């Protein structure tokens, strides 16, 4: 009797819980090449041009803006938001984006900032009473790759190095991602 009850409960729970789990579909053609619209490293991207900026504005939300332009797969821009909660829980949200000035003009603006030769920020005077925004930027174009990091005081108006301020302004101007600060 106990065995039968156990089997019945097990079967019932599998049926009820099994229906609520997300489904995974086979898409083998999707793995031939990738355009950095996924979480893989930009350095390995097959796109002709890829720009990725990981941004944290001193909150529990990390934002990752990725723009890839490719002759085969076309142009894509995505925003991945990672919400970190207590007890190690996280929530992910991915949204399609479109640069305000268009893909071609966005690339021209990025090229004008000479990001391929940009280095990590060497000095940054932080203060505990002011928010600090962390940027980690990756760029790959025609096989050349660069990665660097810098900090600013966004949303505070205090200025840091002009080269980093220009990139920060470009990112926030081109991509209107939501800020959840009250």
Buried (B, 14 or more C-beta within 10 A) or exposed (E): EEEEEEEEEEEEEEEEEEEEEEEEEEEEEEEEEBBBBEEEEBEEBBBBBBBBBBBBBBBEBBBBBBBBBBEEBEBBBBBBBBBEEEEEEEEEEBEEBBBEBEBEEBBEBBEEBEBBEBEEBEEBEEEEEEBBBBBBBBBBBEEEBBBBBBBBBBEEEEEBBEBBBEBBEBBBEBBEBEEEEE
